[in-house]
Amino acid sequence: MITPLEGIRVVDLSRALAGPYCTALLADMGAEIIKVESLNGGDTARQWPPFENEHSLYFDAVNRSKRSVCIDFYSPEGREILEKLIADCDVLVENFKLGTLEKLGLTTERLAQLNPTLVVGSVNGFGLTGPLKDDAGLDQVVQGMSGLMSVTGSGAETYRVGVPIVDITAGIVCAFGIVSALVGRSTGHAVSHVSTSLLETALNLSVFQGQSALSTGVNPTPQGNNHPTIAPYGTFATATEPINIAVGTDKQWRTFCELVGIPDAASEARFNNGGQRLANRDELKTLIESALSSAPAAEWVPLLSGASIPCGPILDYTHAFASEQVVALELVKHGHRRDDSELPMLRGPLSLDGEASEITSRPPLLGEHTTDVLREIGYSDDSIDQLRREKKLA
């Protein structure tokens, strides 16, 4: 495929999820990712379930197409290696607490000395200023503090989103910032440091819900599987399993009423526009589900979709991966680990000029590429062996 970031080298000091998700996206676009890990177990995600044998699937999910170097960060020898890598790269990615880079000797001034054109991409918990700037931030904690949990759930019971959505989106935002900085470097608008935080990203996920609270002073409440402002838009029972239906316009509403056998509802005053349908949503849901009870989900989905009304089943992940559309997109790629165990993986979500992104290599074992990378930056085999004997690298 086309690889617009080919030739861009990234030193990845990040761990867990936000940073590694960012660098996985950069790798999808052709960047070379050198994942530098600590001798003390490496990326913490390597220790997190779910496991397949000794392999962390948490780690595997976001570390495709990278190489791993394992060093003692805090030894003089480890710092020398890290500085040589930074001097020879385009981007440094980290998601440490504020101040950790400085503890490694990588102050803003030192980074500029090592590499004047370096772009640093950072994700932290709560931003660069304020009373919480030095606090550690975790996805669920920030989901709660940002208002996201207050609109997720049903009634008085709120929930976290079922995946670490703030970590994931913070990684996406950081990747966007890094690519923007790389473009700026080539257009005369150079930027040396781009940063985001979990809190800033999570609040930006509020979109119209947050805007409503800002503008009216009224907090939105959780609506379960209903859209908070559009009806009918949500989950509806059928004669078999429930399905998701989204009727977004008056034209779609009239078509929908004909298809499900309630044509008179289209002209009823209580349902004849979006505001009325929202105000009478409970009555509307009862009416629709009564009509849908006449046939199974497998009949309703193609009927409604065929009329350009967004509609679909509610699948678990195994059925989603096996669905006809996902198979057609070739989203799941099948490969093997170094121990020859099978590893099916999701490719990245981007396509360029119609070509989908590729997985160039499986997730690396801890320190798998240490020797190769150190040779590339000028270390002899004897010096590498000596550093291993001294337990400065793995």
C-alpha positions as CSV (number, residue, x, y, z in Angstrom):
1,M,0.0,0.0,0.0
2,I,0.9,3.7,-0.1
3,T,3.0,4.6,3.0
4,P,3.0,8.4,3.3
5,L,5.0,8.2,6.6
6,E,7.7,6.0,5.1
7,G,11.1,7.3,6.2
8,I,9.8,8.8,9.4
9,R,11.4,7.1,12.4
10,V,9.6,7.2,15.8
11,V,11.1,6.4,19.2
12,D,8.2,5.1,21.2
13,L,8.6,5.3,25.0
14,S,4.9,4.9,25.7
15,R,3.2,2.0,27.4
16,A,-0.3,0.6,28.2
17,L,-2.7,2.0,25.6
18,A,-2.9,5.7,24.6
19,G,0.7,6.0,23.4
20,P,0.9,2.6,21.8
21,Y,-2.4,3.1,20.0
22,C,-1.0,6.4,18.7
23,T,2.2,4.7,17.4
24,A,0.3,1.8,15.9
25,L,-1.6,4.3,13.7
26,L,1.7,5.9,12.7
27,A,3.1,2.4,11.9
28,D,0.0,1.8,9.7
29,M,1.0,4.8,7.6
30,G,4.5,3.6,7.1
31,A,6.5,5.1,10.0
32,E,9.2,3.0,11.6
33,I,8.4,2.5,15.2
34,I,11.2,1.6,17.7
35,K,9.5,0.7,20.9
36,V,12.0,1.3,23.7
37,E,11.1,-0.7,26.9
38,S,12.4,-1.0,30.4
39,L,14.4,-4.0,31.6
40,N,11.8,-4.0,34.5
41,G,9.3,-6.0,32.5
42,G,8.9,-3.7,29.6
43,D,5.5,-2.2,28.6
44,T,3.2,-2.7,31.6
45,A,0.5,-4.0,29.2
46,R,2.7,-7.1,28.7
47,Q,1.6,-8.1,32.2
48,W,-2.2,-7.5,31.7
49,P,-4.9,-10.0,30.8
50,P,-6.4,-11.4,28.7
51,F,-3.7,-13.9,28.0
52,E,-3.3,-16.6,25.4
53,N,-0.7,-18.9,26.9
54,E,2.1,-16.4,28.0
55,H,1.1,-13.8,25.4
56,S,-0.8,-10.7,26.6
57,L,-3.6,-10.0,24.1
58,Y,-3.9,-6.5,25.6
59,F,-0.4,-5.8,24.4
60,D,-0.8,-7.6,21.1
61,A,-3.9,-5.5,20.2
62,V,-2.0,-2.2,19.8
63,N,1.6,-3.1,19.1
64,R,1.6,-4.3,15.5
65,S,4.3,-3.4,13.1
66,K,6.9,-2.3,15.8
67,R,10.4,-3.3,16.9
68,S,11.3,-3.7,20.6
69,V,14.5,-2.5,22.2
70,C,14.9,-3.3,25.9
71,I,17.4,-1.2,28.0
72,D,18.1,0.0,31.5
73,F,16.7,3.5,31.2
74,Y,18.3,4.8,34.3
75,S,21.9,3.6,33.8
76,P,24.4,5.8,32.0
77,E,24.7,3.2,29.3
78,G,20.9,3.0,28.8
79,R,20.7,6.8,28.6
80,E,23.4,6.9,26.0
81,I,21.6,4.4,23.9
82,L,18.3,6.4,24.3
83,E,20.0,9.6,23.3
84,K,21.5,8.1,20.2
85,L,18.2,6.8,19.2
86,I,16.5,10.2,19.7
87,A,19.3,11.9,17.8
88,D,18.5,9.8,14.8
89,C,14.7,9.9,14.8
90,D,11.9,12.3,13.7
91,V,9.4,11.8,16.5
92,L,9.5,10.8,20.2
93,V,6.2,9.6,21.7
94,E,5.7,9.3,25.5
95,N,2.7,9.1,27.9
96,F,4.6,9.4,31.2
97,K,3.5,11.5,34.1
98,L,4.7,15.1,33.8
99,G,8.4,15.3,34.8
100,T,9.4,11.8,34.0
101,L,11.3,12.8,30.8
102,E,13.2,15.3,32.9
103,K,14.1,12.5,35.4
104,L,15.6,10.6,32.4
105,G,17.7,13.7,31.6
106,L,15.6,14.5,28.6
107,T,14.7,18.1,29.3
108,T,13.3,20.3,26.6
109,E,16.8,21.8,26.2
110,R,18.6,18.5,26.0
111,L,16.1,17.2,23.4
112,A,16.7,20.3,21.3
113,Q,20.5,19.7,21.6
114,L,20.2,16.1,20.5
115,N,17.8,16.7,17.7
116,P,16.8,20.3,16.7
117,T,14.0,19.1,14.4
118,L,12.5,16.5,16.8
119,V,8.7,16.4,17.3
120,V,7.7,15.2,20.7
121,G,4.2,13.8,21.1
122,S,2.8,13.4,24.6
123,V,-0.3,12.1,26.3
124,N,-0.8,12.7,30.1
125,G,-3.7,12.5,32.5
126,F,-4.9,16.1,33.1
127,G,-2.9,18.5,31.0
128,L,0.1,20.8,31.3
129,T,-1.3,23.2,33.9
130,G,-3.7,23.2,36.8
131,P,-3.9,21.5,40.2
132,L,-4.1,18.0,38.8
133,K,-1.3,18.3,36.3
134,D,1.0,16.0,38.3
135,D,-1.6,13.4,39.0
136,A,-1.7,10.0,37.2
137,G,-4.7,9.7,35.0
138,L,-6.5,6.4,34.1
139,D,-9.2,5.9,31.5
140,Q,-12.1,5.1,33.9
141,V,-11.2,7.8,36.4
142,V,-11.2,10.3,33.6
143,Q,-14.5,9.0,32.1
144,G,-16.0,9.8,35.5
145,M,-14.4,13.2,35.9
146,S,-15.2,14.4,32.3
147,G,-19.0,13.8,32.4
148,L,-18.8,10.9,30.0
149,M,-20.1,8.4,32.5
150,S,-22.9,10.7,33.5
151,V,-24.6,10.1,30.0
152,T,-23.7,6.4,29.7
153,G,-26.2,4.0,31.2
154,S,-29.9,4.0,31.9
155,G,-31.8,6.0,34.5
156,A,-29.9,6.7,37.7
157,E,-27.3,4.0,37.0
158,T,-24.3,5.1,35.0
159,Y,-21.6,3.1,33.4
160,R,-18.2,3.4,31.9
161,V,-17.9,2.8,28.1
162,G,-17.2,-0.9,27.5
163,V,-13.7,-0.2,26.0
164,P,-11.1,2.3,27.3
165,I,-12.5,4.9,24.9
166,V,-10.5,7.9,26.4
167,D,-7.2,6.1,26.0
168,I,-8.0,5.2,22.5
169,T,-9.2,8.6,21.4
170,A,-6.3,10.3,23.1
171,G,-4.0,8.2,21.1
172,I,-5.8,9.2,17.9
173,V,-5.6,12.9,18.8
174,C,-1.9,12.6,19.6
175,A,-1.3,10.9,16.2
176,F,-3.1,13.7,14.5
177,G,-1.0,16.3,16.4
178,I,2.2,14.5,15.4
179,V,1.4,14.3,11.7
180,S,0.3,18.0,11.9
181,A,3.7,18.9,13.4
182,L,5.5,16.9,10.7
183,V,3.6,18.8,8.0
184,G,4.4,22.0,9.8
185,R,8.1,21.1,9.8
186,S,8.0,20.9,6.0
187,T,5.9,24.0,5.4
188,G,7.9,26.4,7.6
189,H,5.5,26.2,10.6
190,A,7.7,24.0,12.8
191,V,6.3,22.7,16.1
192,S,8.5,20.8,18.6
193,H,6.0,19.5,21.1
194,V,2.4,18.4,20.7
195,S,0.5,17.2,23.7
196,T,-3.0,16.2,24.8
197,S,-4.4,14.7,27.9
198,L,-7.1,12.2,28.8
199,L,-9.2,14.9,30.4
200,E,-9.0,17.2,27.4
201,T,-9.8,14.4,25.0
202,A,-12.7,13.1,27.1
203,L,-14.3,16.5,27.4
204,N,-14.0,17.0,23.6
205,L,-16.0,13.7,23.2
206,S,-19.0,15.4,24.8
207,V,-19.9,17.2,21.5
208,F,-23.6,18.2,21.6
209,Q,-24.1,16.8,25.0
210,G,-21.4,19.1,26.5
211,Q,-22.5,22.0,24.3
212,S,-26.1,21.6,25.7
213,A,-24.8,21.8,29.3
214,L,-22.6,24.8,28.5
215,S,-25.3,26.7,26.7
216,T,-28.4,25.9,28.8
217,G,-26.9,25.0,32.2
218,V,-29.0,21.8,32.1
219,N,-27.1,18.5,32.4
220,P,-28.0,15.7,29.9
221,T,-28.9,12.4,31.5
222,P,-28.3,8.8,30.4
223,Q,-30.8,7.5,27.9
224,G,-29.8,3.8,27.8
225,N,-29.9,2.7,24.2
226,N,-31.9,5.7,23.0
227,H,-30.4,8.6,21.1
228,P,-30.6,11.5,23.5
229,T,-32.2,13.9,21.0
230,I,-33.5,12.0,18.0
231,A,-36.4,9.5,17.9
232,P,-37.0,6.9,16.8
233,Y,-33.3,6.2,17.1
234,G,-32.2,3.3,19.4
235,T,-32.7,-0.4,20.2
236,F,-36.1,-2.0,19.4
237,A,-37.5,-5.4,20.2
238,T,-38.6,-7.7,17.3
239,A,-40.2,-11.1,17.2
240,T,-36.8,-12.5,17.9
241,E,-33.7,-10.4,19.0
242,P,-33.6,-6.6,19.3
243,I,-32.1,-4.5,16.5
244,N,-30.8,-0.9,16.2
245,I,-32.8,1.5,14.0
246,A,-32.1,5.2,13.3
247,V,-34.8,7.3,11.7
248,G,-33.1,10.7,11.3
249,T,-35.4,12.7,8.9
250,D,-39.1,13.3,8.4
251,K,-38.8,11.6,5.0
252,Q,-37.3,8.5,6.6
253,W,-40.0,8.6,9.2
254,R,-42.8,8.4,6.6
255,T,-41.0,5.6,4.7
256,F,-40.4,3.7,8.0
257,C,-44.1,3.9,9.0
258,E,-45.2,2.4,5.6
259,L,-42.6,-0.4,5.9
260,V,-43.5,-1.5,9.4
261,G,-47.2,-1.3,8.9
262,I,-48.1,1.9,10.9
263,P,-48.8,4.4,8.0
264,D,-51.2,6.5,10.1
265,A,-48.5,7.3,12.6
266,A,-46.7,9.4,10.0
267,S,-49.3,12.1,10.1
268,E,-50.3,11.9,13.8
269,A,-49.7,15.3,15.5
270,R,-47.7,13.6,18.3
271,F,-45.2,12.1,15.8
272,N,-45.2,14.4,12.8
273,N,-41.9,16.1,13.5
274,G,-38.6,15.4,15.3
275,G,-39.5,17.5,18.3
276,Q,-42.9,15.8,18.8
277,R,-41.4,12.3,18.3
278,L,-38.8,13.0,21.0
279,A,-41.4,14.4,23.4
280,N,-43.6,11.3,22.9
281,R,-40.7,8.8,22.6
282,D,-42.1,6.2,25.1
283,E,-45.4,6.0,23.3
284,L,-43.6,5.9,20.0
285,K,-41.4,3.0,21.2
286,T,-44.4,1.0,22.3
287,L,-46.1,1.5,18.9
288,I,-43.0,0.6,16.9
289,E,-42.2,-2.5,19.0
290,S,-45.8,-3.8,18.6
291,A,-45.4,-3.5,14.8
292,L,-41.9,-5.1,14.8
293,S,-43.2,-8.1,16.9
294,S,-44.8,-9.4,13.7
295,A,-41.5,-10.6,12.2
296,P,-38.0,-11.7,13.2
297,A,-35.0,-9.4,13.2
298,A,-33.6,-11.3,10.2
299,E,-36.5,-9.9,8.1
300,W,-36.6,-6.4,9.4
301,V,-32.9,-5.6,8.9
302,P,-32.7,-6.1,5.1
303,L,-36.2,-4.5,4.6
304,L,-35.3,-1.3,6.4
305,S,-31.7,-1.1,5.2
306,G,-32.9,-1.6,1.6
307,A,-35.0,1.5,2.0
308,S,-31.9,3.5,3.2
309,I,-33.0,3.5,6.8
310,P,-30.0,2.8,9.0
311,C,-30.6,-0.5,10.7
312,G,-28.6,-3.4,12.0
313,P,-28.3,-6.4,14.4
314,I,-26.5,-6.3,17.7
315,L,-23.5,-8.6,17.5
316,D,-20.9,-9.8,19.9
317,Y,-17.3,-9.5,18.8
318,T,-17.0,-13.1,17.4
319,H,-20.0,-12.6,15.2
320,A,-18.9,-9.1,14.2
321,F,-15.5,-10.4,13.1
322,A,-17.2,-13.1,11.1
323,S,-19.8,-10.8,9.5
324,E,-20.0,-10.6,5.7
325,Q,-19.0,-7.0,5.6
326,V,-16.0,-7.4,7.9
327,V,-14.8,-10.3,5.9
328,A,-15.2,-8.3,2.6
329,L,-13.1,-5.5,4.1
330,E,-10.4,-8.0,5.1
331,L,-10.2,-6.3,8.5
332,V,-8.9,-9.5,10.2
333,K,-5.4,-10.6,9.2
334,H,-4.0,-14.0,10.1
335,G,-0.4,-14.4,11.1
336,H,1.9,-16.2,13.5
337,R,4.0,-15.2,16.4
338,R,7.7,-16.1,16.7
339,D,6.8,-19.3,18.5
340,D,4.6,-20.2,15.5
341,S,1.3,-19.8,17.5
342,E,-1.5,-18.3,15.4
343,L,-2.3,-14.6,15.9
344,P,-5.3,-13.1,14.1
345,M,-5.2,-9.3,14.3
346,L,-7.2,-6.4,13.2
347,R,-5.5,-4.2,10.7
348,G,-5.6,-0.4,11.1
349,P,-8.8,1.5,10.1
350,L,-7.4,3.7,7.3
351,S,-7.4,3.1,3.6
352,L,-5.4,5.3,1.2
353,D,-6.5,5.6,-2.5
354,G,-8.6,2.5,-1.9
355,E,-5.8,0.4,-0.4
356,A,-6.2,-0.7,3.2
357,S,-3.4,-0.3,5.7
358,E,-1.2,-3.4,6.3
359,I,0.4,-5.1,9.3
360,T,4.1,-5.3,8.5
361,S,5.0,-7.4,11.5
362,R,3.5,-9.1,14.5
363,P,3.8,-7.5,18.0
364,P,7.4,-7.8,19.2
365,L,8.7,-9.9,22.0
366,L,10.4,-7.9,24.7
367,G,13.8,-6.8,23.4
368,E,13.4,-8.8,20.3
369,H,15.2,-6.2,18.1
370,T,17.7,-4.8,20.6
371,T,20.7,-6.2,18.8
372,D,19.6,-5.1,15.3
373,V,18.7,-1.6,16.4
374,L,21.9,-1.1,18.4
375,R,24.0,-2.3,15.4
376,E,22.1,0.3,13.2
377,I,23.2,3.2,15.6
378,G,26.8,2.1,15.6
379,Y,27.3,-0.5,18.4
380,S,29.6,-3.4,17.7
381,D,28.6,-7.0,18.6
382,D,31.3,-7.0,21.3
383,S,29.9,-3.9,23.0
384,I,26.4,-5.2,22.8
385,D,27.5,-8.5,24.4
386,Q,29.3,-6.6,27.1
387,L,26.2,-4.5,27.8
388,R,24.2,-7.7,28.1
389,R,26.7,-9.2,30.5
390,E,26.4,-6.0,32.6
391,K,22.6,-6.4,32.4
392,K,22.2,-3.0,30.8
393,L,19.9,-4.4,28.1
394,A,18.0,-7.4,27.0
